[in-house]
Amino acid sequence: MRLPTSRLFTQQRLTIKTGAGGTEVYGNLKDGADAIAEIERICDWLMDPVACPTSWPILLTIRAENPMYGQAPPATA
């Protein structure tokens, strides 16, 4: 799912933070497990029709195409 990734990328790039030298700099992307956890949290929220009600056709299509999103895969023997 690209929507949460794009949102996270834009948010991190446009956030102004204090750099190592004490000057204001644009933020950097998170990396590692914290970025993955943030993207998963956003995906879970977007795919939950109760937590994120919407009439946006693109998101509704994504939800319809991925009805099993967030559910554990069936156990295989």
mmCIF file of the N, C-alpha and C atoms, coordinates in Angstrom:
data_MODEL
# 
_entry.id   MODEL 
# 
loop_
_atom_site.group_PDB 
_atom_site.id 
_atom_site.type_symbol 
_atom_site.label_atom_id 
_atom_site.label_alt_id 
_atom_site.label_comp_id 
_atom_site.label_asym_id 
_atom_site.label_entity_id 
_atom_site.label_seq_id 
_atom_site.pdbx_PDB_ins_code 
_atom_site.Cartn_x 
_atom_site.Cartn_y 
_atom_site.Cartn_z 
_atom_site.occupancy 
_atom_site.B_iso_or_equiv 
_atom_site.pdbx_formal_charge 
_atom_site.auth_seq_id 
_atom_site.auth_comp_id 
_atom_site.auth_asym_id 
_atom_site.auth_atom_id 
_atom_site.pdbx_PDB_model_num 
ATOM 1   N N  . MET A 1 1  ? 0.855   -1.171  0.000  1.00 0.00 ? 1  MET A N  1 
ATOM 2   C CA . MET A 1 1  ? 0.000   0.000   0.000  1.00 0.00 ? 1  MET A CA 1 
ATOM 3   C C  . MET A 1 1  ? 0.898   1.230   0.000  1.00 0.00 ? 1  MET A C  1 
ATOM 4   N N  . ARG A 1 2  ? 0.729   2.083   -0.955 1.00 0.00 ? 2  ARG A N  1 
ATOM 5   C CA . ARG A 1 2  ? 1.628   3.214   -1.129 1.00 0.00 ? 2  ARG A CA 1 
ATOM 6   C C  . ARG A 1 2  ? 1.157   4.472   -0.413 1.00 0.00 ? 2  ARG A C  1 
ATOM 7   N N  . LEU A 1 3  ? -0.125  4.604   -0.141 1.00 0.00 ? 3  LEU A N  1 
ATOM 8   C CA . LEU A 1 3  ? -0.643  5.825   0.472  1.00 0.00 ? 3  LEU A CA 1 
ATOM 9   C C  . LEU A 1 3  ? 0.022   6.134   1.814  1.00 0.00 ? 3  LEU A C  1 
ATOM 10  N N  . PRO A 1 4  ? 0.078   5.199   2.772  1.00 0.00 ? 4  PRO A N  1 
ATOM 11  C CA . PRO A 1 4  ? 0.736   5.503   4.044  1.00 0.00 ? 4  PRO A CA 1 
ATOM 12  C C  . PRO A 1 4  ? 2.214   5.830   3.874  1.00 0.00 ? 4  PRO A C  1 
ATOM 13  N N  . THR A 1 5  ? 2.875   5.141   2.956  1.00 0.00 ? 5  THR A N  1 
ATOM 14  C CA . THR A 1 5  ? 4.284   5.406   2.720  1.00 0.00 ? 5  THR A CA 1 
ATOM 15  C C  . THR A 1 5  ? 4.484   6.823   2.218  1.00 0.00 ? 5  THR A C  1 
ATOM 16  N N  . SER A 1 6  ? 3.643   7.261   1.304  1.00 0.00 ? 6  SER A N  1 
ATOM 17  C CA . SER A 1 6  ? 3.735   8.622   0.769  1.00 0.00 ? 6  SER A CA 1 
ATOM 18  C C  . SER A 1 6  ? 3.466   9.653   1.850  1.00 0.00 ? 6  SER A C  1 
ATOM 19  N N  . ARG A 1 7  ? 2.476   9.379   2.691  1.00 0.00 ? 7  ARG A N  1 
ATOM 20  C CA . ARG A 1 7  ? 2.145   10.312  3.774  1.00 0.00 ? 7  ARG A CA 1 
ATOM 21  C C  . ARG A 1 7  ? 3.315   10.437  4.744  1.00 0.00 ? 7  ARG A C  1 
ATOM 22  N N  . LEU A 1 8  ? 3.879   9.302   5.132  1.00 0.00 ? 8  LEU A N  1 
ATOM 23  C CA . LEU A 1 8  ? 5.001   9.311   6.063  1.00 0.00 ? 8  LEU A CA 1 
ATOM 24  C C  . LEU A 1 8  ? 6.200   10.031  5.468  1.00 0.00 ? 8  LEU A C  1 
ATOM 25  N N  . PHE A 1 9  ? 6.498   9.737   4.208  1.00 0.00 ? 9  PHE A N  1 
ATOM 26  C CA . PHE A 1 9  ? 7.617   10.373  3.533  1.00 0.00 ? 9  PHE A CA 1 
ATOM 27  C C  . PHE A 1 9  ? 7.452   11.892  3.529  1.00 0.00 ? 9  PHE A C  1 
ATOM 28  N N  . THR A 1 10 ? 6.284   12.356  3.117  1.00 0.00 ? 10 THR A N  1 
ATOM 29  C CA . THR A 1 10 ? 6.026   13.800  3.041  1.00 0.00 ? 10 THR A CA 1 
ATOM 30  C C  . THR A 1 10 ? 6.097   14.450  4.417  1.00 0.00 ? 10 THR A C  1 
ATOM 31  N N  . GLN A 1 11 ? 5.478   13.814  5.402  1.00 0.00 ? 11 GLN A N  1 
ATOM 32  C CA . GLN A 1 11 ? 5.488   14.371  6.754  1.00 0.00 ? 11 GLN A CA 1 
ATOM 33  C C  . GLN A 1 11 ? 6.913   14.503  7.281  1.00 0.00 ? 11 GLN A C  1 
ATOM 34  N N  . GLN A 1 12 ? 7.714   13.468  7.104  1.00 0.00 ? 12 GLN A N  1 
ATOM 35  C CA . GLN A 1 12 ? 9.076   13.507  7.613  1.00 0.00 ? 12 GLN A CA 1 
ATOM 36  C C  . GLN A 1 12 ? 9.940   14.520  6.872  1.00 0.00 ? 12 GLN A C  1 
ATOM 37  N N  . ARG A 1 13 ? 9.753   14.631  5.586  1.00 0.00 ? 13 ARG A N  1 
ATOM 38  C CA . ARG A 1 13 ? 10.559  15.571  4.799  1.00 0.00 ? 13 ARG A CA 1 
ATOM 39  C C  . ARG A 1 13 ? 10.191  17.021  5.072  1.00 0.00 ? 13 ARG A C  1 
ATOM 40  N N  . LEU A 1 14 ? 8.937   17.287  5.438  1.00 0.00 ? 14 LEU A N  1 
ATOM 41  C CA . LEU A 1 14 ? 8.499   18.663  5.641  1.00 0.00 ? 14 LEU A CA 1 
ATOM 42  C C  . LEU A 1 14 ? 8.540   19.108  7.101  1.00 0.00 ? 14 LEU A C  1 
ATOM 43  N N  . THR A 1 15 ? 8.867   18.209  8.000  1.00 0.00 ? 15 THR A N  1 
ATOM 44  C CA . THR A 1 15 ? 8.964   18.554  9.413  1.00 0.00 ? 15 THR A CA 1 
ATOM 45  C C  . THR A 1 15 ? 10.305  19.248  9.670  1.00 0.00 ? 15 THR A C  1 
ATOM 46  N N  . ILE A 1 16 ? 10.265  20.405  10.306 1.00 0.00 ? 16 ILE A N  1 
ATOM 47  C CA . ILE A 1 16 ? 11.502  21.118  10.636 1.00 0.00 ? 16 ILE A CA 1 
ATOM 48  C C  . ILE A 1 16 ? 11.929  20.719  12.045 1.00 0.00 ? 16 ILE A C  1 
ATOM 49  N N  . LYS A 1 17 ? 13.191  20.319  12.157 1.00 0.00 ? 17 LYS A N  1 
ATOM 50  C CA . LYS A 1 17 ? 13.748  19.877  13.431 1.00 0.00 ? 17 LYS A CA 1 
ATOM 51  C C  . LYS A 1 17 ? 15.028  20.636  13.712 1.00 0.00 ? 17 LYS A C  1 
ATOM 52  N N  . THR A 1 18 ? 15.532  20.494  14.910 1.00 0.00 ? 18 THR A N  1 
ATOM 53  C CA . THR A 1 18 ? 16.813  21.096  15.262 1.00 0.00 ? 18 THR A CA 1 
ATOM 54  C C  . THR A 1 18 ? 17.920  20.117  14.905 1.00 0.00 ? 18 THR A C  1 
ATOM 55  N N  . GLY A 1 19 ? 18.846  20.550  14.075 1.00 0.00 ? 19 GLY A N  1 
ATOM 56  C CA . GLY A 1 19 ? 19.946  19.700  13.639 1.00 0.00 ? 19 GLY A CA 1 
ATOM 57  C C  . GLY A 1 19 ? 21.037  19.610  14.681 1.00 0.00 ? 19 GLY A C  1 
ATOM 58  N N  . ALA A 1 20 ? 22.054  18.828  14.387 1.00 0.00 ? 20 ALA A N  1 
ATOM 59  C CA . ALA A 1 20 ? 23.158  18.602  15.318 1.00 0.00 ? 20 ALA A CA 1 
ATOM 60  C C  . ALA A 1 20 ? 23.882  19.896  15.668 1.00 0.00 ? 20 ALA A C  1 
ATOM 61  N N  . GLY A 1 21 ? 23.967  20.832  14.721 1.00 0.00 ? 21 GLY A N  1 
ATOM 62  C CA . GLY A 1 21 ? 24.659  22.092  14.982 1.00 0.00 ? 21 GLY A CA 1 
ATOM 63  C C  . GLY A 1 21 ? 23.779  23.150  15.635 1.00 0.00 ? 21 GLY A C  1 
ATOM 64  N N  . GLY A 1 22 ? 22.535  22.781  15.966 1.00 0.00 ? 22 GLY A N  1 
ATOM 65  C CA . GLY A 1 22 ? 21.634  23.714  16.609 1.00 0.00 ? 22 GLY A CA 1 
ATOM 66  C C  . GLY A 1 22 ? 20.802  24.541  15.637 1.00 0.00 ? 22 GLY A C  1 
ATOM 67  N N  . THR A 1 23 ? 21.004  24.345  14.347 1.00 0.00 ? 23 THR A N  1 
ATOM 68  C CA . THR A 1 23 ? 20.227  25.080  13.350 1.00 0.00 ? 23 THR A CA 1 
ATOM 69  C C  . THR A 1 23 ? 18.991  24.281  12.968 1.00 0.00 ? 23 THR A C  1 
ATOM 70  N N  . GLU A 1 24 ? 18.009  24.987  12.411 1.00 0.00 ? 24 GLU A N  1 
ATOM 71  C CA . GLU A 1 24 ? 16.800  24.304  11.971 1.00 0.00 ? 24 GLU A CA 1 
ATOM 72  C C  . GLU A 1 24 ? 17.047  23.634  10.628 1.00 0.00 ? 24 GLU A C  1 
ATOM 73  N N  . VAL A 1 25 ? 16.643  22.383  10.533 1.00 0.00 ? 25 VAL A N  1 
ATOM 74  C CA . VAL A 1 25 ? 16.806  21.605  9.304  1.00 0.00 ? 25 VAL A CA 1 
ATOM 75  C C  . VAL A 1 25 ? 15.512  20.848  9.044  1.00 0.00 ? 25 VAL A C  1 
ATOM 76  N N  . TYR A 1 26 ? 15.316  20.504  7.776  1.00 0.00 ? 26 TYR A N  1 
ATOM 77  C CA . TYR A 1 26 ? 14.185  19.646  7.470  1.00 0.00 ? 26 TYR A CA 1 
ATOM 78  C C  . TYR A 1 26 ? 14.455  18.269  8.035  1.00 0.00 ? 26 TYR A C  1 
ATOM 79  N N  . GLY A 1 27 ? 13.411  17.619  8.520  1.00 0.00 ? 27 GLY A N  1 
ATOM 80  C CA . GLY A 1 27 ? 13.548  16.312  9.141  1.00 0.00 ? 27 GLY A CA 1 
ATOM 81  C C  . GLY A 1 27 ? 13.978  15.242  8.171  1.00 0.00 ? 27 GLY A C  1 
ATOM 82  N N  . ASN A 1 28 ? 14.464  14.162  8.719  1.00 0.00 ? 28 ASN A N  1 
ATOM 83  C CA . ASN A 1 28 ? 14.877  13.009  7.935  1.00 0.00 ? 28 ASN A CA 1 
ATOM 84  C C  . ASN A 1 28 ? 13.858  11.898  8.119  1.00 0.00 ? 28 ASN A C  1 
ATOM 85  N N  . LEU A 1 29 ? 13.857  10.989  7.195  1.00 0.00 ? 29 LEU A N  1 
ATOM 86  C CA . LEU A 1 29 ? 12.979  9.837   7.326  1.00 0.00 ? 29 LEU A CA 1 
ATOM 87  C C  . LEU A 1 29 ? 13.451  8.954   8.463  1.00 0.00 ? 29 LEU A C  1 
ATOM 88  N N  . LYS A 1 30 ? 12.495  8.328   9.113  1.00 0.00 ? 30 LYS A N  1 
ATOM 89  C CA . LYS A 1 30 ? 12.853  7.322   10.098 1.00 0.00 ? 30 LYS A CA 1 
ATOM 90  C C  . LYS A 1 30 ? 13.410  6.132   9.343  1.00 0.00 ? 30 LYS A C  1 
ATOM 91  N N  . ASP A 1 31 ? 14.228  5.383   10.000 1.00 0.00 ? 31 ASP A N  1 
ATOM 92  C CA . ASP A 1 31 ? 14.691  4.157   9.374  1.00 0.00 ? 31 ASP A CA 1 
ATOM 93  C C  . ASP A 1 31 ? 14.637  3.042   10.402 1.00 0.00 ? 31 ASP A C  1 
ATOM 94  N N  . GLY A 1 32 ? 14.676  1.845   9.936  1.00 0.00 ? 32 GLY A N  1 
ATOM 95  C CA . GLY A 1 32 ? 14.651  0.705   10.832 1.00 0.00 ? 32 GLY A CA 1 
ATOM 96  C C  . GLY A 1 32 ? 13.257  0.346   11.283 1.00 0.00 ? 32 GLY A C  1 
ATOM 97  N N  . ALA A 1 33 ? 13.185  -0.286  12.444 1.00 0.00 ? 33 ALA A N  1 
ATOM 98  C CA . ALA A 1 33 ? 11.921  -0.824  12.951 1.00 0.00 ? 33 ALA A CA 1 
ATOM 99  C C  . ALA A 1 33 ? 10.895  0.259   13.247 1.00 0.00 ? 33 ALA A C  1 
ATOM 100 N N  . ASP A 1 34 ? 11.328  1.457   13.658 1.00 0.00 ? 34 ASP A N  1 
ATOM 101 C CA . ASP A 1 34 ? 10.352  2.496   13.978 1.00 0.00 ? 34 ASP A CA 1 
ATOM 102 C C  . ASP A 1 34 ? 9.586   2.948   12.742 1.00 0.00 ? 34 ASP A C  1 
ATOM 103 N N  . ALA A 1 35 ? 10.233  2.983   11.586 1.00 0.00 ? 35 ALA A N  1 
ATOM 104 C CA . ALA A 1 35 ? 9.552   3.369   10.345 1.00 0.00 ? 35 ALA A CA 1 
ATOM 105 C C  . ALA A 1 35 ? 8.564   2.290   9.935  1.00 0.00 ? 35 ALA A C  1 
ATOM 106 N N  . ILE A 1 36 ? 8.969   1.047   10.029 1.00 0.00 ? 36 ILE A N  1 
ATOM 107 C CA . ILE A 1 36 ? 8.085   -0.054  9.664  1.00 0.00 ? 36 ILE A CA 1 
ATOM 108 C C  . ILE A 1 36 ? 6.866   -0.064  10.582 1.00 0.00 ? 36 ILE A C  1 
ATOM 109 N N  . ALA A 1 37 ? 7.085   0.122   11.871 1.00 0.00 ? 37 ALA A N  1 
ATOM 110 C CA . ALA A 1 37 ? 5.976   0.140   12.827 1.00 0.00 ? 37 ALA A CA 1 
ATOM 111 C C  . ALA A 1 37 ? 5.027   1.299   12.540 1.00 0.00 ? 37 ALA A C  1 
ATOM 112 N N  . GLU A 1 38 ? 5.549   2.450   12.196 1.00 0.00 ? 38 GLU A N  1 
ATOM 113 C CA . GLU A 1 38 ? 4.715   3.614   11.887 1.00 0.00 ? 38 GLU A CA 1 
ATOM 114 C C  . GLU A 1 38 ? 3.885   3.363   10.630 1.00 0.00 ? 38 GLU A C  1 
ATOM 115 N N  . ILE A 1 39 ? 4.487   2.797   9.607  1.00 0.00 ? 39 ILE A N  1 
ATOM 116 C CA . ILE A 1 39 ? 3.758   2.506   8.368  1.00 0.00 ? 39 ILE A CA 1 
ATOM 117 C C  . ILE A 1 39 ? 2.676   1.466   8.628  1.00 0.00 ? 39 ILE A C  1 
ATOM 118 N N  . GLU A 1 40 ? 2.982   0.435   9.393  1.00 0.00 ? 40 GLU A N  1 
ATOM 119 C CA . GLU A 1 40 ? 1.984   -0.580  9.718  1.00 0.00 ? 40 GLU A CA 1 
ATOM 120 C C  . GLU A 1 40 ? 0.822   0.021   10.509 1.00 0.00 ? 40 GLU A C  1 
ATOM 121 N N  . ARG A 1 41 ? 1.131   0.921   11.437 1.00 0.00 ? 41 ARG A N  1 
ATOM 122 C CA . ARG A 1 41 ? 0.081   1.566   12.230 1.00 0.00 ? 41 ARG A CA 1 
ATOM 123 C C  . ARG A 1 41 ? -0.838  2.387   11.324 1.00 0.00 ? 41 ARG A C  1 
ATOM 124 N N  . ILE A 1 42 ? -0.263  3.109   10.370 1.00 0.00 ? 42 ILE A N  1 
ATOM 125 C CA . ILE A 1 42 ? -1.047  3.918   9.441  1.00 0.00 ? 42 ILE A CA 1 
ATOM 126 C C  . ILE A 1 42 ? -1.886  3.012   8.543  1.00 0.00 ? 42 ILE A C  1 
ATOM 127 N N  . CYS A 1 43 ? -1.288  1.932   8.043  1.00 0.00 ? 43 CYS A N  1 
ATOM 128 C CA . CYS A 1 43 ? -2.030  0.989   7.196  1.00 0.00 ? 43 CYS A CA 1 
ATOM 129 C C  . CYS A 1 43 ? -3.209  0.390   7.956  1.00 0.00 ? 43 CYS A C  1 
ATOM 130 N N  . ASP A 1 44 ? -2.963  -0.037  9.183  1.00 0.00 ? 44 ASP A N  1 
ATOM 131 C CA . ASP A 1 44 ? -4.040  -0.616  9.988  1.00 0.00 ? 44 ASP A CA 1 
ATOM 132 C C  . ASP A 1 44 ? -5.173  0.382   10.178 1.00 0.00 ? 44 ASP A C  1 
ATOM 133 N N  . TRP A 1 45 ? -4.838  1.626   10.456 1.00 0.00 ? 45 TRP A N  1 
ATOM 134 C CA . TRP A 1 45 ? -5.851  2.664   10.644 1.00 0.00 ? 45 TRP A CA 1 
ATOM 135 C C  . TRP A 1 45 ? -6.637  2.904   9.356  1.00 0.00 ? 45 TRP A C  1 
ATOM 136 N N  . LEU A 1 46 ? -5.931  3.035   8.234  1.00 0.00 ? 46 LEU A N  1 
ATOM 137 C CA . LEU A 1 46 ? -6.608  3.282   6.965  1.00 0.00 ? 46 LEU A CA 1 
ATOM 138 C C  . LEU A 1 46 ? -7.518  2.130   6.554  1.00 0.00 ? 46 LEU A C  1 
ATOM 139 N N  . MET A 1 47 ? -7.139  0.916   6.854  1.00 0.00 ? 47 MET A N  1 
ATOM 140 C CA . MET A 1 47 ? -7.917  -0.247  6.443  1.00 0.00 ? 47 MET A CA 1 
ATOM 141 C C  . MET A 1 47 ? -9.080  -0.554  7.380  1.00 0.00 ? 47 MET A C  1 
ATOM 142 N N  . ASP A 1 48 ? -9.165  0.122   8.512  1.00 0.00 ? 48 ASP A N  1 
ATOM 143 C CA . ASP A 1 48 ? -10.242 -0.100  9.484  1.00 0.00 ? 48 ASP A CA 1 
ATOM 144 C C  . ASP A 1 48 ? -11.393 0.860   9.191  1.00 0.00 ? 48 ASP A C  1 
ATOM 145 N N  . PRO A 1 49 ? -12.531 0.360   8.691  1.00 0.00 ? 49 PRO A N  1 
ATOM 146 C CA . PRO A 1 49 ? -13.636 1.251   8.339  1.00 0.00 ? 49 PRO A CA 1 
ATOM 147 C C  . PRO A 1 49 ? -14.275 1.944   9.543  1.00 0.00 ? 49 PRO A C  1 
ATOM 148 N N  . VAL A 1 50 ? -14.098 1.391   10.738 1.00 0.00 ? 50 VAL A N  1 
ATOM 149 C CA . VAL A 1 50 ? -14.647 2.034   11.936 1.00 0.00 ? 50 VAL A CA 1 
ATOM 150 C C  . VAL A 1 50 ? -13.726 3.166   12.390 1.00 0.00 ? 50 VAL A C  1 
ATOM 151 N N  . ALA A 1 51 ? -12.422 2.898   12.442 1.00 0.00 ? 51 ALA A N  1 
ATOM 152 C CA . ALA A 1 51 ? -11.455 3.896   12.899 1.00 0.00 ? 51 ALA A CA 1 
ATOM 153 C C  . ALA A 1 51 ? -11.246 5.001   11.869 1.00 0.00 ? 51 ALA A C  1 
ATOM 154 N N  . CYS A 1 52 ? -11.399 4.656   10.578 1.00 0.00 ? 52 CYS A N  1 
ATOM 155 C CA . CYS A 1 52 ? -11.152 5.617   9.506  1.00 0.00 ? 52 CYS A CA 1 
ATOM 156 C C  . CYS A 1 52 ? -12.302 5.595   8.501  1.00 0.00 ? 52 CYS A C  1 
ATOM 157 N N  . PRO A 1 53 ? -13.456 6.139   8.900  1.00 0.00 ? 53 PRO A N  1 
ATOM 158 C CA . PRO A 1 53 ? -14.569 6.173   7.945  1.00 0.00 ? 53 PRO A CA 1 
ATOM 159 C C  . PRO A 1 53 ? -14.229 7.113   6.783  1.00 0.00 ? 53 PRO A C  1 
ATOM 160 N N  . THR A 1 54 ? -14.620 6.718   5.580  1.00 0.00 ? 54 THR A N  1 
ATOM 161 C CA . THR A 1 54 ? -14.268 7.526   4.417  1.00 0.00 ? 54 THR A CA 1 
ATOM 162 C C  . THR A 1 54 ? -15.260 7.307   3.286  1.00 0.00 ? 54 THR A C  1 
ATOM 163 N N  . SER A 1 55 ? -15.308 8.264   2.402  1.00 0.00 ? 55 SER A N  1 
ATOM 164 C CA . SER A 1 55 ? -16.058 8.090   1.159  1.00 0.00 ? 55 SER A CA 1 
ATOM 165 C C  . SER A 1 55 ? -15.095 8.214   -0.021 1.00 0.00 ? 55 SER A C  1 
ATOM 166 N N  . TRP A 1 56 ? -13.795 8.217   0.262  1.00 0.00 ? 56 TRP A N  1 
ATOM 167 C CA . TRP A 1 56 ? -12.773 8.360   -0.759 1.00 0.00 ? 56 TRP A CA 1 
ATOM 168 C C  . TRP A 1 56 ? -12.730 7.092   -1.601 1.00 0.00 ? 56 TRP A C  1 
ATOM 169 N N  . PRO A 1 57 ? -13.056 7.175   -2.880 1.00 0.00 ? 57 PRO A N  1 
ATOM 170 C CA . PRO A 1 57 ? -13.158 5.983   -3.727 1.00 0.00 ? 57 PRO A CA 1 
ATOM 171 C C  . PRO A 1 57 ? -11.886 5.140   -3.798 1.00 0.00 ? 57 PRO A C  1 
ATOM 172 N N  . ILE A 1 58 ? -10.735 5.763   -3.792 1.00 0.00 ? 58 ILE A N  1 
ATOM 173 C CA . ILE A 1 58 ? -9.487  5.004   -3.889 1.00 0.00 ? 58 ILE A CA 1 
ATOM 174 C C  . ILE A 1 58 ? -9.302  4.109   -2.668 1.00 0.00 ? 58 ILE A C  1 
ATOM 175 N N  . LEU A 1 59 ? -9.521  4.659   -1.483 1.00 0.00 ? 59 LEU A N  1 
ATOM 176 C CA . LEU A 1 59 ? -9.369  3.860   -0.270 1.00 0.00 ? 59 LEU A CA 1 
ATOM 177 C C  . LEU A 1 59 ? -10.436 2.781   -0.195 1.00 0.00 ? 59 LEU A C  1 
ATOM 178 N N  . LEU A 1 60 ? -11.650 3.091   -0.597 1.00 0.00 ? 60 LEU A N  1 
ATOM 179 C CA . LEU A 1 60 ? -12.708 2.083   -0.606 1.00 0.00 ? 60 LEU A CA 1 
ATOM 180 C C  . LEU A 1 60 ? -12.360 0.933   -1.556 1.00 0.00 ? 60 LEU A C  1 
ATOM 181 N N  . THR A 1 61 ? -11.769 1.249   -2.698 1.00 0.00 ? 61 THR A N  1 
ATOM 182 C CA . THR A 1 61 ? -11.347 0.216   -3.647 1.00 0.00 ? 61 THR A CA 1 
ATOM 183 C C  . THR A 1 61 ? -10.245 -0.647  -3.046 1.00 0.00 ? 61 THR A C  1 
ATOM 184 N N  . ILE A 1 62 ? -9.266  -0.021  -2.401 1.00 0.00 ? 62 ILE A N  1 
ATOM 185 C CA . ILE A 1 62 ? -8.171  -0.767  -1.770 1.00 0.00 ? 62 ILE A CA 1 
ATOM 186 C C  . ILE A 1 62 ? -8.721  -1.701  -0.703 1.00 0.00 ? 62 ILE A C  1 
ATOM 187 N N  . ARG A 1 63 ? -9.663  -1.204  0.099  1.00 0.00 ? 63 ARG A N  1 
ATOM 188 C CA . ARG A 1 63 ? -10.265 -2.056  1.130  1.00 0.00 ? 63 ARG A CA 1 
ATOM 189 C C  . ARG A 1 63 ? -11.018 -3.228  0.502  1.00 0.00 ? 63 ARG A C  1 
ATOM 190 N N  . ALA A 1 64 ? -11.756 -2.963  -0.571 1.00 0.00 ? 64 ALA A N  1 
ATOM 191 C CA . ALA A 1 64 ? -12.520 -4.019  -1.230 1.00 0.00 ? 64 ALA A CA 1 
ATOM 192 C C  . ALA A 1 64 ? -11.607 -5.076  -1.852 1.00 0.00 ? 64 ALA A C  1 
ATOM 193 N N  . GLU A 1 65 ? -10.456 -4.650  -2.354 1.00 0.00 ? 65 GLU A N  1 
ATOM 194 C CA . GLU A 1 65 ? -9.517  -5.570  -2.986 1.00 0.00 ? 65 GLU A CA 1 
ATOM 195 C C  . GLU A 1 65 ? -8.683  -6.355  -1.975 1.00 0.00 ? 65 GLU A C  1 
ATOM 196 N N  . ASN A 1 66 ? -8.699  -5.943  -0.718 1.00 0.00 ? 66 ASN A N  1 
ATOM 197 C CA . ASN A 1 66 ? -7.887  -6.582  0.328  1.00 0.00 ? 66 ASN A CA 1 
ATOM 198 C C  . ASN A 1 66 ? -8.728  -6.877  1.567  1.00 0.00 ? 66 ASN A C  1 
ATOM 199 N N  . PRO A 1 67 ? -9.794  -7.677  1.419  1.00 0.00 ? 67 PRO A N  1 
ATOM 200 C CA . PRO A 1 67 ? -10.699 -7.896  2.561  1.00 0.00 ? 67 PRO A CA 1 
ATOM 201 C C  . PRO A 1 67 ? -10.058 -8.638  3.724  1.00 0.00 ? 67 PRO A C  1 
ATOM 202 N N  . MET A 1 68 ? -8.965  -9.339  3.494  1.00 0.00 ? 68 MET A N  1 
ATOM 203 C CA . MET A 1 68 ? -8.310  -10.112 4.548  1.00 0.00 ? 68 MET A CA 1 
ATOM 204 C C  . MET A 1 68 ? -7.166  -9.343  5.197  1.00 0.00 ? 68 MET A C  1 
ATOM 205 N N  . TYR A 1 69 ? -6.986  -8.072  4.859  1.00 0.00 ? 69 TYR A N  1 
ATOM 206 C CA . TYR A 1 69 ? -5.872  -7.293  5.393  1.00 0.00 ? 69 TYR A CA 1 
ATOM 207 C C  . TYR A 1 69 ? -5.935  -7.283  6.923  1.00 0.00 ? 69 TYR A C  1 
ATOM 208 N N  . GLY A 1 70 ? -4.803  -7.527  7.540  1.00 0.00 ? 70 GLY A N  1 
ATOM 209 C CA . GLY A 1 70 ? -4.704  -7.464  8.995  1.00 0.00 ? 70 GLY A CA 1 
ATOM 210 C C  . GLY A 1 70 ? -5.096  -8.755  9.690  1.00 0.00 ? 70 GLY A C  1 
ATOM 211 N N  . GLN A 1 71 ? -5.592  -9.725  8.958  1.00 0.00 ? 71 GLN A N  1 
ATOM 212 C CA . GLN A 1 71 ? -5.952  -11.004 9.570  1.00 0.00 ? 71 GLN A CA 1 
ATOM 213 C C  . GLN A 1 71 ? -4.794  -11.968 9.402  1.00 0.00 ? 71 GLN A C  1 
ATOM 214 N N  . ALA A 1 72 ? -4.642  -12.818 10.398 1.00 0.00 ? 72 ALA A N  1 
ATOM 215 C CA . ALA A 1 72 ? -3.572  -13.823 10.344 1.00 0.00 ? 72 ALA A CA 1 
ATOM 216 C C  . ALA A 1 72 ? -3.871  -14.802 9.204  1.00 0.00 ? 72 ALA A C  1 
ATOM 217 N N  . PRO A 1 73 ? -2.852  -15.219 8.481  1.00 0.00 ? 73 PRO A N  1 
ATOM 218 C CA . PRO A 1 73 ? -3.072  -16.203 7.423  1.00 0.00 ? 73 PRO A CA 1 
ATOM 219 C C  . PRO A 1 73 ? -3.515  -17.536 8.031  1.00 0.00 ? 73 PRO A C  1 
ATOM 220 N N  . PRO A 1 74 ? -4.283  -18.315 7.271  1.00 0.00 ? 74 PRO A N  1 
ATOM 221 C CA . PRO A 1 74 ? -4.725  -19.620 7.814  1.00 0.00 ? 74 PRO A CA 1 
ATOM 222 C C  . PRO A 1 74 ? -3.532  -20.539 8.072  1.00 0.00 ? 74 PRO A C  1 
ATOM 223 N N  . ALA A 1 75 ? -3.659  -21.333 9.095  1.00 0.00 ? 75 ALA A N  1 
ATOM 224 C CA . ALA A 1 75 ? -2.590  -22.280 9.450  1.00 0.00 ? 75 ALA A CA 1 
ATOM 225 C C  . ALA A 1 75 ? -2.506  -23.355 8.371  1.00 0.00 ? 75 ALA A C  1 
ATOM 226 N N  . THR A 1 76 ? -1.276  -23.717 8.035  1.00 0.00 ? 76 THR A N  1 
ATOM 227 C CA . THR A 1 76 ? -1.068  -24.780 7.052  1.00 0.00 ? 76 THR A CA 1 
ATOM 228 C C  . THR A 1 76 ? -0.401  -25.967 7.735  1.00 0.00 ? 76 THR A C  1 
ATOM 229 N N  . ALA A 1 77 ? -0.709  -27.129 7.268  1.00 0.00 ? 77 ALA A N  1 
ATOM 230 C CA . ALA A 1 77 ? -0.151  -28.335 7.887  1.00 0.00 ? 77 ALA A CA 1 
ATOM 231 C C  . ALA A 1 77 ? 1.119   -28.764 7.204  1.00 0.00 ? 77 ALA A C  1 
# 
